Amino acid sequence: MRCKLRTLLIVLALGPPVLAGAWWSWGQYGEWRERRAREREAAEYADAIRSLFKAMESQGGGLRRLSPEESARMKAMLEPPAGEPAP
């Protein structure tokens, strides 16, 4: 295969910058793809939490502020028995 010197010089002049740009772009694409996957996972997690809260509300539960008696009862349940070290 014969090519002119001019063609060879053009390829040698333009080839490395084109290859470097393609290499850099591929790296940027990989980072974008990973970031997009993390954002998608976060959105799915938020949707799952949101649907859980909606299900709790539809069953009459939901989130509410505890009364002082309920709060004291919960604290007593979470504290270790007397004489046992705290975890």
Stockholm file with secondary structure:
# STOCKHOLM 1.0

chainA/1-87         MRCKLRTLLIVLALGPPVLAGAWWSWGQYGEWRERRAREREAAEYADAIRSLFKAMESQGGGLRRLSPEESARMKAMLEPPAGEPAP
#=GR chainA/1-87 SS CCCCHHHHHHHHHHHHHHHHHHHHHHHHHHHHHHHHHHHHHHHHHHHHHHHHHHHHHHTTCCCCCCCHHHHHHHHHHHSCCTTSCCC
#=GC SS_cons        CCCCHHHHHHHHHHHHHHHHHHHHHHHHHHHHHHHHHHHHHHHHHHHHHHHHHHHHHHTTCCCCCCCHHHHHHHHHHHSCCTTSCCC
//
